[in-house]
Amino acid sequence: MNDHVHILTERNKFRIEYVYGQLKADATRLLGLPQTPWAKGAWKVFLEDKEAIASAAHYIEMNPIKAGWQPQHWDFVTPLSYDEIE
């Protein structure tokens, strides 16, 4: 989106604050910006069941379409395989 980002990631060894901090820093660097455009912190929700994860993935996929944009597909994004949700 033009004013926010949705990220759905599986649990890993890193705290979520570290993960989104790294994503913000890398995006700022790759955009060639002298300072970060990102707000401090992030809104984060921890999903515990398959239905909630699938619903979040669907929401993220549909968000640009609802805004009148084309579906977004990125080389660095792995689509959610609903069969792999634990």
Helices and strands as residue ranges (DSSP letters): H 16-30, H 50-66, G 82-84
